[in-house]
Amino acid sequence: MTTRTADQLLARQTGELWDTTFRQGEASACLRTNSRAALTHATGTLYAYEQTGPPFARWQIDLLVDGGPSYEEVKGFTDAPTIEIGPRLVAAVLARPGGPAYWVETLRTLIVTDTQQSTVTVRCAKEEAALHWAARLPRQAITAQLLENGAVYAHTAAFSWGGRGVVIAGHRGRGKTTTLLACLHRLGADYVTNDRLLLRTEEAGRLAGYVWPARLRAGIGTLRALPHLADLVPAEQRAVPAEQRWLSRPKVPIEPWDFARLLSGDGRVLGSVRPALLVFPALDRERTTVSVEQVEGAEARTELLRTRLFMTDPGRGPSSHINHWLWPVPDPAATNRNLDHVVEALAALPCYRIHAGGDPAALADAVTDLLDTGPEVHG
């Protein structure tokens, strides 16, 4: 297989090029593209990252819409092995001296890596394909660097109030989103994430959480229970009976550029958090009261390890999927060591299980009490 280098391809471009560098912690990735729409999509979606000009980045990603590669450039992939790179999406892979190349026929995209130069060149036949890759590849590059430096995935929501990070952990359907949105509105808290954090221990064993940026998805039961968000429910779902709203699918996506709708008061959107409180919501829509019980460190530790920070539901399989195909993740032994460190730090935080119904105000008030009073148990 013959491929043109990124500089050769860019030299042939007659239009403008746009670029930005994304940073999170010590991780960085520069995206350079000839698609203004792709850059706009990436900068909007990757809200949690610092965005600067193009000076040095750990990885350079060149995303080009150039009509795609020629037949000669991809014919070598005909009998190449394939890997899954996303839902219903596969890539054929060829080994090369500088790094593997990937042909994604469905999107008519050729991706060529150069590990020595720390570059990835992405050539797309159409702009729709560039929009698919624009946020995914920088995010995977940033995430891989954080994982390499001790972070682990956690399936959690999180917000910050008065500089204190609240991690809301649990499997699907336990009430993470309802708890988060209720607290954002009631407390005027800062939004961090609705689905995933990259957690690691840093100086003096302190926890740091870095956002894995993505859209928020909320059920119509949650949105209808919050009057300021009820209009986000699509018209075709507004007639769903009250008793079915909490189970209705699909969930409603809210894009990062609309997150201001979720906030109140002086609430902001943040890209990182220092966890100070751990909450396990246990919502039962039939319940009419709220009770709070303290979870001892040993119990919290067992639950966090058993579920691998709720990334896996032992009874149902993965709770949140991980798909690293372009940048490798650390070996299992290193990942397990990092997981142990994070679990120890999380289990040392005040931890509570909140039993509540569908009243977001009562739920938010219970969290407020915990933030105000500390380790008292009430119910």
SVG drawing of the C-alpha trace seen along z (x, -y; Angstrom):
<svg xmlns="http://www.w3.org/2000/svg" viewBox="-51 -34 61 46">
<polyline fill="none" stroke="black" stroke-width="0.4" points="0.0,0.0 1.3,-3.5 0.1,-6.5 0.8,-10.2 2.1,-12.0 0.0,-14.7 2.3,-17.4 2.1,-16.2 -1.7,-16.2 -1.9,-19.6 0.4,-21.0 -2.2,-20.0 -5.0,-21.8 -6.3,-25.0 -8.7,-25.9 -8.1,-27.2 -7.0,-25.0 -8.1,-25.4 -6.6,-24.0 -6.9,-24.0 -5.1,-22.2 -7.1,-20.4 -5.6,-20.0 -6.6,-18.2 -4.1,-17.8 -0.8,-16.9 -2.6,-15.4 -2.9,-17.2 -3.9,-16.7 -3.9,-19.1 -6.7,-18.8 -5.9,-20.3 -8.6,-20.2 -9.9,-21.7 -13.5,-21.3 -14.7,-24.3 -17.9,-22.3 -15.7,-19.5 -13.7,-21.9 -16.8,-23.6 -18.3,-20.2 -15.1,-19.1 -14.7,-22.3 -18.4,-22.3 -18.4,-18.6 -15.1,-18.6 -16.3,-21.3 -14.3,-19.9 -10.9,-20.5 -8.9,-23.7 -8.7,-24.9 -5.6,-26.8 -3.7,-27.7 -1.7,-25.1 1.6,-25.1 3.1,-21.7 0.8,-18.8 1.5,-15.2 -0.4,-14.1 -1.2,-15.8 -4.4,-14.7 -4.9,-15.9 -8.5,-15.4 -8.9,-16.0 -11.9,-16.0 -10.2,-15.3 -12.5,-12.9 -11.0,-9.9 -8.1,-7.6 -7.7,-6.0 -8.3,-2.4 -4.6,-1.8 -4.2,-3.1 -6.8,-0.8 -6.6,2.3 -4.2,3.9 -6.9,4.0 -9.0,6.5 -7.9,9.5 -6.7,7.6 -8.0,8.5 -10.8,6.4 -11.6,5.0 -14.7,3.4 -14.2,-0.3 -17.8,-1.3 -21.4,-0.1 -21.9,1.6 -18.6,0.1 -15.5,2.1 -12.1,1.2 -9.6,3.3 -6.1,3.0 -2.7,3.2 0.6,3.3 3.1,0.6 6.6,-0.2 5.6,-3.6 2.3,-2.4 -0.9,-0.6 -3.3,-1.9 -7.1,-1.5 -9.6,-1.5 -13.2,-2.2 -15.1,-1.3 -18.5,-2.3 -17.3,-5.9 -14.9,-5.8 -12.1,-6.9 -8.4,-6.0 -6.6,-6.5 -2.8,-6.3 -0.8,-6.5 2.9,-7.3 3.9,-6.5 7.4,-7.9 6.1,-11.3 3.0,-11.1 0.7,-11.9 -2.6,-10.5 -3.7,-11.4 -7.4,-10.9 -8.7,-11.1 -12.4,-11.3 -14.4,-11.1 -17.2,-13.3 -17.6,-15.9 -20.2,-13.7 -17.3,-11.3 -15.1,-14.1 -17.9,-15.1 -17.9,-11.5 -14.2,-11.6 -13.8,-15.2 -14.4,-14.8 -13.9,-11.1 -10.2,-11.0 -9.0,-13.9 -11.0,-12.5 -9.5,-9.1 -6.0,-10.6 -6.5,-12.7 -8.1,-9.7 -5.2,-7.4 -2.7,-9.8 -4.6,-10.1 -4.9,-6.3 -1.2,-6.0 -0.6,-8.4 -2.7,-6.5 -6.4,-7.4 -9.2,-4.8 -12.7,-5.1 -15.6,-5.6 -19.3,-5.4 -20.5,-8.3 -22.2,-11.7 -20.6,-14.6 -21.1,-18.2 -19.2,-20.7 -20.7,-23.0 -18.6,-25.6 -15.4,-23.8 -16.5,-20.5 -16.9,-17.7 -19.9,-15.3 -19.5,-12.0 -22.8,-10.3 -22.1,-6.6 -24.2,-3.7 -25.5,-1.5 -28.0,-2.5 -31.4,-3.3 -30.3,-4.1 -30.9,-7.8 -27.6,-9.4 -29.0,-11.8 -32.1,-12.7 -29.8,-13.5 -27.4,-15.5 -30.0,-17.7 -32.0,-18.2 -28.8,-19.5 -27.7,-21.7 -31.1,-23.4 -31.7,-23.5 -28.2,-24.3 -26.9,-26.4 -24.1,-23.9 -21.4,-23.5 -22.0,-20.8 -19.1,-18.3 -20.4,-15.2 -23.5,-13.0 -21.8,-9.7 -18.1,-9.3 -15.1,-10.5 -11.4,-9.6 -10.3,-9.4 -6.8,-9.2 -4.8,-9.9 -2.4,-12.7 -0.3,-14.6 -0.6,-13.3 -3.1,-10.7 -5.8,-13.3 -8.3,-12.4 -8.8,-14.2 -11.6,-13.7 -11.2,-14.6 -14.3,-14.8 -14.8,-12.4 -16.8,-15.0 -20.0,-13.8 -23.7,-14.8 -26.0,-14.3 -28.9,-11.8 -31.9,-12.2 -35.1,-10.1 -38.4,-11.9 -39.5,-11.1 -36.6,-13.1 -37.2,-16.0 -40.9,-16.1 -40.2,-16.2 -38.1,-19.4 -40.4,-22.1 -37.6,-24.2 -36.5,-21.2 -39.9,-19.7 -40.0,-21.4 -37.0,-19.4 -39.2,-16.3 -39.9,-15.6 -43.5,-16.2 -44.0,-12.6 -43.1,-11.5 -45.1,-14.1 -48.2,-12.0 -46.5,-9.1 -48.6,-8.3 -47.1,-9.4 -46.7,-5.8 -44.6,-4.9 -42.3,-8.0 -39.5,-6.6 -39.1,-3.6 -39.7,-5.3 -37.0,-5.1 -35.1,-6.5 -33.6,-9.0 -33.4,-12.7 -29.9,-13.9 -28.8,-17.3 -25.7,-18.6 -22.8,-20.3 -23.6,-23.7 -27.0,-23.5 -25.8,-22.7 -26.5,-26.3 -30.2,-25.1 -29.3,-22.8 -27.8,-25.4 -29.2,-28.0 -27.7,-30.9 -24.0,-31.2 -23.6,-27.6 -20.8,-26.9 -19.7,-24.0 -16.4,-22.5 -13.8,-20.2 -12.4,-18.6 -13.4,-18.1 -11.9,-17.3 -14.2,-14.7 -15.2,-15.3 -18.4,-13.3 -19.6,-10.0 -23.3,-9.3 -25.0,-6.1 -28.6,-7.0 -31.2,-4.3 -34.4,-5.8 -37.7,-4.0 -40.4,-6.0 -43.1,-4.6 -41.4,-6.0 -42.8,-9.2 -40.1,-9.9 -36.3,-10.3 -33.9,-8.6 -30.1,-8.7 -27.8,-6.0 -24.1,-6.3 -22.1,-3.7 -19.0,-2.5 -15.7,-2.6 -15.3,1.2 -18.7,1.6 -18.0,-1.2 -14.7,0.3 -16.2,3.7 -18.9,2.3 -16.5,0.1 -14.1,2.9 -16.8,5.5 -18.2,3.2 -14.9,1.6 -16.2,-1.8 -19.6,-0.8 -18.2,-0.3 -19.4,3.3 -22.7,4.6 -21.9,8.2 -25.5,9.2 -25.9,7.6 -22.4,7.0 -20.8,3.7 -22.6,0.6 -20.5,-1.8 -18.5,-0.7 -14.8,-1.4 -13.5,-1.3 -9.8,-2.1 -8.7,-0.9 -6.4,-3.6 -4.4,-4.3 -3.7,-1.3 -4.6,-1.2 -2.2,-0.2 -1.8,3.5 -4.3,5.1 -1.9,5.3 -1.2,1.5 -4.9,0.8 -5.7,2.9 -3.1,1.1 -4.5,-2.3 -8.0,-1.0 -7.0,0.0 -5.5,-3.4 -8.6,-5.2 -11.0,-2.9 -9.0,-3.4 -9.2,-7.2 -12.9,-7.1 -13.8,-4.8 -12.1,-7.2 -14.6,-9.9 -17.9,-10.4 -20.2,-8.1 -24.0,-7.8 -26.8,-5.9 -29.9,-8.0 -33.3,-6.3 -35.8,-8.6 -38.7,-8.8 -39.3,-10.9 -39.3,-14.3 -36.2,-16.1 -36.5,-18.9 -36.6,-16.4 -33.6,-14.6 -31.6,-17.8 -32.4,-18.9 -31.1,-15.6 -27.8,-16.1 -27.7,-19.7 -28.0,-18.4 -25.1,-16.1 -23.0,-18.9 -24.0,-21.2 -23.8,-18.8 -21.2,-16.2 -21.4,-12.6 -24.7,-12.7 -27.1,-9.9 -30.8,-10.8 -33.9,-9.3"/>
</svg>
